Amino acid sequence: MSTAKFLKLGYLKPPKSLMRLVGRAIADFKMINEGDKILLGVSGGKDSLSLLLILYHLKQYAPIKFELGAITVDPQIEGFDPSPLKDYLANLGIPYFYQEQAILDQAESSMHGDSFCSFCSRMKRGILYSTLRKEGYNVLALAQHLDDLAESFLMSAFHNGKLQTMKANYTIQSGDIRVIRPLVYTRESMTSEYAKTAQLPVIADSCPACFSMPTQRDHMKQLLAQEEQSNNNLFANLLNTLKPLMAVEHANIEKLFK
Protein backbone atom coordinates (compact mmCIF):
# COMPACT_ATOMS: atom_id res chain seq x y z
CA MET A 1 0.00 0.00 0.00
CA SER A 2 1.38 3.39 -0.99
CA THR A 3 2.08 6.25 1.39
CA ALA A 4 -0.58 8.26 -0.43
CA LYS A 5 -3.21 5.62 0.31
CA PHE A 6 -2.15 5.49 3.95
CA LEU A 7 -2.56 9.25 4.18
CA LYS A 8 -5.93 9.08 2.45
CA LEU A 9 -7.07 6.64 5.11
CA GLY A 10 -5.61 8.87 7.79
CA TYR A 11 -2.56 6.74 8.59
CA LEU A 12 1.11 7.47 8.18
CA LYS A 13 3.24 4.74 6.63
CA PRO A 14 5.70 3.25 9.18
CA PRO A 15 9.21 4.74 8.80
CA LYS A 16 11.90 2.70 7.07
CA SER A 17 13.95 2.59 10.28
CA LEU A 18 11.17 0.73 12.07
CA MET A 19 10.43 -1.53 9.13
CA ARG A 20 14.11 -2.50 8.80
CA LEU A 21 14.45 -3.46 12.46
CA VAL A 22 11.22 -5.43 12.50
CA GLY A 23 12.09 -7.13 9.23
CA ARG A 24 15.52 -8.09 10.55
CA ALA A 25 14.05 -9.51 13.76
CA ILE A 26 11.44 -11.49 11.84
CA ALA A 27 14.15 -12.93 9.59
CA ASP A 28 16.69 -13.62 12.35
CA PHE A 29 14.20 -15.51 14.51
CA LYS A 30 12.09 -16.96 11.66
CA MET A 31 8.92 -15.50 13.13
CA ILE A 32 6.57 -15.65 10.13
CA ASN A 33 6.02 -18.63 7.86
CA GLU A 34 3.98 -19.00 4.69
CA GLY A 35 0.28 -19.25 5.52
CA ASP A 36 0.57 -18.21 9.16
CA LYS A 37 -2.55 -16.74 10.74
CA ILE A 38 -1.27 -14.08 13.14
CA LEU A 39 -3.37 -12.56 15.90
CA LEU A 40 -1.86 -9.40 17.38
CA GLY A 41 -2.58 -8.43 20.97
CA VAL A 42 -3.59 -4.76 20.89
CA SER A 43 -3.75 -3.07 24.28
CA GLY A 44 -4.27 0.41 22.87
CA GLY A 45 -0.77 1.53 23.83
CA LYS A 46 1.77 3.08 21.48
CA ASP A 47 3.73 -0.15 21.03
CA SER A 48 0.89 -2.46 20.02
CA LEU A 49 -0.67 0.16 17.73
CA SER A 50 2.70 0.79 16.07
CA LEU A 51 3.17 -2.95 15.54
CA LEU A 52 -0.36 -3.17 14.17
CA LEU A 53 0.45 -0.79 11.32
CA ILE A 54 3.90 -2.29 10.77
CA LEU A 55 2.41 -5.76 10.28
CA TYR A 56 -0.46 -4.29 8.28
CA HIS A 57 2.04 -2.65 5.94
CA LEU A 58 4.29 -5.72 5.84
CA LYS A 59 1.33 -7.87 4.86
CA GLN A 60 0.96 -5.84 1.65
CA TYR A 61 4.56 -6.31 0.49
CA ALA A 62 6.13 -9.33 2.19
CA PRO A 63 7.00 -12.23 -0.14
CA ILE A 64 5.62 -14.54 2.54
CA LYS A 65 1.82 -14.48 2.63
CA PHE A 66 0.15 -14.42 6.03
CA GLU A 67 -3.16 -13.39 7.57
CA LEU A 68 -3.47 -10.73 10.26
CA GLY A 69 -6.08 -10.22 12.94
CA ALA A 70 -6.12 -8.28 16.20
CA ILE A 71 -7.50 -8.81 19.68
CA THR A 72 -8.05 -6.56 22.68
CA VAL A 73 -8.81 -7.85 26.15
CA ASP A 74 -10.77 -5.22 28.06
CA PRO A 75 -10.23 -5.92 31.79
CA GLN A 76 -13.12 -3.56 32.64
CA ILE A 77 -11.04 -1.43 34.97
CA GLU A 78 -12.34 2.02 35.83
CA GLY A 79 -10.49 4.70 33.87
CA PHE A 80 -9.48 2.42 31.01
CA ASP A 81 -11.72 2.26 27.93
CA PRO A 82 -10.22 0.66 24.82
CA SER A 83 -13.57 0.51 23.01
CA PRO A 84 -12.64 3.37 20.56
CA LEU A 85 -10.28 0.84 18.96
CA LYS A 86 -13.31 -0.93 17.46
CA ASP A 87 -13.89 1.80 14.87
CA TYR A 88 -10.16 2.11 14.20
CA LEU A 89 -9.75 -1.59 13.41
CA ALA A 90 -12.97 -1.64 11.40
CA ASN A 91 -11.62 1.17 9.22
CA LEU A 92 -8.44 -0.83 8.59
CA GLY A 93 -10.49 -3.85 7.61
CA ILE A 94 -8.57 -6.13 9.98
CA PRO A 95 -10.53 -8.94 11.71
CA TYR A 96 -10.90 -7.79 15.32
CA PHE A 97 -11.87 -9.65 18.45
CA TYR A 98 -12.86 -7.56 21.47
CA GLN A 99 -13.01 -9.62 24.65
CA GLU A 100 -14.34 -8.23 27.93
CA GLN A 101 -13.62 -9.76 31.31
CA ALA A 102 -13.82 -8.23 34.79
CA ILE A 103 -10.27 -9.16 35.73
CA LEU A 104 -9.97 -6.74 38.65
CA ASP A 105 -13.12 -8.19 40.26
CA GLN A 106 -11.77 -11.70 39.76
CA ALA A 107 -8.44 -10.70 41.30
CA GLU A 108 -10.12 -9.50 44.47
CA SER A 109 -11.66 -12.93 45.03
CA SER A 110 -9.06 -15.24 43.47
CA MET A 111 -5.64 -13.62 43.86
CA HIS A 112 -3.56 -15.00 46.71
CA GLY A 113 -0.04 -13.68 47.42
CA ASP A 114 0.50 -12.44 43.87
CA SER A 115 0.71 -9.03 42.24
CA PHE A 116 -2.28 -7.80 40.27
CA CYS A 117 -0.04 -7.34 37.22
CA SER A 118 0.98 -11.00 37.28
CA PHE A 119 -2.59 -12.16 37.84
CA CYS A 120 -3.91 -9.93 35.06
CA SER A 121 -1.19 -11.10 32.67
CA ARG A 122 -2.07 -14.76 33.23
CA MET A 123 -5.78 -14.10 32.81
CA LYS A 124 -5.24 -12.16 29.59
CA ARG A 125 -2.91 -14.81 28.19
CA GLY A 126 -5.57 -17.47 28.78
CA ILE A 127 -8.14 -15.36 26.90
CA LEU A 128 -5.68 -14.78 24.06
CA TYR A 129 -4.89 -18.48 23.68
CA SER A 130 -8.55 -19.54 23.77
CA THR A 131 -9.45 -16.94 21.12
CA LEU A 132 -6.61 -18.05 18.85
CA ARG A 133 -7.81 -21.64 19.04
CA LYS A 134 -11.47 -20.77 18.56
CA GLU A 135 -10.82 -18.50 15.56
CA GLY A 136 -8.19 -20.67 13.88
CA TYR A 137 -5.05 -18.55 14.40
CA ASN A 138 -1.70 -20.24 15.04
CA VAL A 139 0.57 -17.29 15.96
CA LEU A 140 0.19 -14.74 18.75
CA ALA A 141 2.10 -11.50 18.16
CA LEU A 142 3.02 -9.34 21.15
CA ALA A 143 4.51 -5.84 21.13
CA GLN A 144 7.29 -5.95 23.72
CA HIS A 145 10.34 -4.01 22.49
CA LEU A 146 14.06 -3.97 23.30
CA ASP A 147 13.56 -1.72 26.34
CA ASP A 148 11.05 -4.23 27.76
CA LEU A 149 13.46 -7.12 27.21
CA ALA A 150 16.33 -5.23 28.85
CA GLU A 151 14.16 -4.43 31.88
CA SER A 152 13.05 -8.07 32.15
CA PHE A 153 16.68 -9.19 31.95
CA LEU A 154 17.69 -6.95 34.86
CA MET A 155 14.66 -7.94 36.92
CA SER A 156 15.46 -11.62 36.43
CA ALA A 157 19.15 -11.15 37.26
CA PHE A 158 18.60 -8.90 40.27
CA HIS A 159 15.63 -10.64 41.85
CA ASN A 160 15.69 -14.26 40.64
CA GLY A 161 19.39 -14.88 40.03
CA LYS A 162 18.71 -16.07 36.48
CA LEU A 163 20.00 -14.99 33.08
CA GLN A 164 16.82 -14.79 31.03
CA THR A 165 14.45 -12.47 29.23
CA MET A 166 11.39 -12.72 26.99
CA LYS A 167 11.86 -14.93 23.94
CA ALA A 168 11.47 -13.65 20.39
CA ASN A 169 9.78 -16.74 18.97
CA TYR A 170 8.66 -19.84 20.83
CA THR A 171 5.99 -22.52 20.81
CA ILE A 172 3.85 -22.86 23.93
CA GLN A 173 3.85 -26.14 25.84
CA SER A 174 0.69 -27.47 24.19
CA GLY A 175 2.43 -27.17 20.82
CA ASP A 176 -0.40 -25.53 18.89
CA ILE A 177 0.46 -21.82 19.23
CA ARG A 178 3.64 -19.85 18.57
CA VAL A 179 4.32 -16.53 20.27
CA ILE A 180 6.36 -13.90 18.42
CA ARG A 181 7.71 -10.47 19.39
CA PRO A 182 8.63 -8.59 16.19
CA LEU A 183 9.75 -5.44 18.08
CA VAL A 184 12.63 -7.10 19.96
CA TYR A 185 15.23 -4.98 18.10
CA THR A 186 13.18 -1.78 18.38
CA ARG A 187 13.62 0.95 20.99
CA GLU A 188 10.62 2.32 22.85
CA SER A 189 11.55 5.82 21.69
CA MET A 190 10.95 4.72 18.10
CA THR A 191 7.41 3.49 18.70
CA SER A 192 6.71 6.60 20.77
CA GLU A 193 7.84 8.87 17.94
CA TYR A 194 5.90 6.94 15.31
CA ALA A 195 2.72 6.91 17.43
CA LYS A 196 3.02 10.67 17.91
CA THR A 197 3.84 11.46 14.28
CA ALA A 198 1.15 9.15 12.89
CA GLN A 199 -1.37 10.37 15.47
CA LEU A 200 -2.27 6.84 16.45
CA PRO A 201 -5.35 6.55 18.70
CA VAL A 202 -3.37 5.63 21.82
CA ILE A 203 -5.52 4.78 24.81
CA ALA A 204 -4.07 6.69 27.77
CA ASP A 205 -2.86 4.67 30.77
CA SER A 206 -3.46 1.27 29.29
CA CYS A 207 -3.35 -0.25 32.78
CA PRO A 208 -4.41 2.25 35.46
CA ALA A 209 -4.26 -0.38 38.20
CA CYS A 210 -0.54 -0.84 37.52
CA PHE A 211 0.18 2.86 37.06
CA SER A 212 -1.19 3.58 40.53
CA MET A 213 2.00 2.34 42.23
CA PRO A 214 5.72 2.07 41.33
CA THR A 215 6.86 -1.34 40.11
CA GLN A 216 10.16 -3.18 39.77
CA ARG A 217 9.95 -2.55 36.03
CA ASP A 218 9.68 1.21 36.62
CA HIS A 219 12.83 1.06 38.73
CA MET A 220 14.75 -0.85 36.05
CA LYS A 221 13.57 1.62 33.41
CA GLN A 222 14.97 4.49 35.48
CA LEU A 223 18.27 2.67 36.03
CA LEU A 224 18.68 2.07 32.31
CA ALA A 225 17.78 5.65 31.42
CA GLN A 226 20.32 6.98 33.89
CA GLU A 227 23.07 4.68 32.60
CA GLU A 228 22.29 5.52 28.96
CA GLN A 229 23.01 9.19 29.64
CA SER A 230 26.70 8.34 29.98
CA ASN A 231 26.80 5.26 27.72
CA ASN A 232 25.47 5.77 24.22
CA ASN A 233 26.15 2.14 23.35
CA LEU A 234 24.19 0.73 26.28
CA PHE A 235 21.30 -0.77 24.34
CA ALA A 236 23.47 -1.93 21.45
CA ASN A 237 25.57 -3.84 23.99
CA LEU A 238 22.47 -5.14 25.75
CA LEU A 239 21.07 -6.38 22.46
CA ASN A 240 24.23 -8.42 21.86
CA THR A 241 23.88 -9.82 25.37
CA LEU A 242 20.18 -10.60 25.01
CA LYS A 243 20.09 -12.16 21.53
CA PRO A 244 21.10 -15.68 22.65
CA LEU A 245 18.64 -15.45 25.55
CA MET A 246 15.80 -14.55 23.16
CA ALA A 247 16.41 -17.65 21.08
CA VAL A 248 16.80 -20.57 23.49
CA GLU A 249 14.66 -22.37 26.02
CA HIS A 250 14.92 -20.91 29.51
CA ALA A 251 16.03 -24.28 30.88
CA ASN A 252 19.10 -24.18 28.65
CA ILE A 253 20.12 -20.56 29.14
CA GLU A 254 22.54 -21.02 32.01
CA LYS A 255 24.53 -23.60 29.98
CA LEU A 256 25.63 -20.77 27.71
CA PHE A 257 27.44 -19.05 30.54
CA LYS A 258 29.22 -21.96 32.24
Secondary structure, DSSP 4 states (H G I P E B T S, - for coil): --HHHHHHHT-PPPPHHHHHHHHHHHHHTT---TT-EEEEE--SSHHHHHHHHHHHHHHHH-SS--EEEEEEEE---TT---TTHHHHHHHHT--EEEEE--HHHHHHHH--SS-HHHHHHHHHHHHHHHHHHHHT--EEE----HHHHHHHHHHIIIII-------SEEE-TTSS-EEE-TTTT--HHHHHHHHHHTT--PPSSS-HHHHTS--HHHHHHHHHHHHHTT-TTHHHHHHHHHHHHHHS-HHHHGGGG-
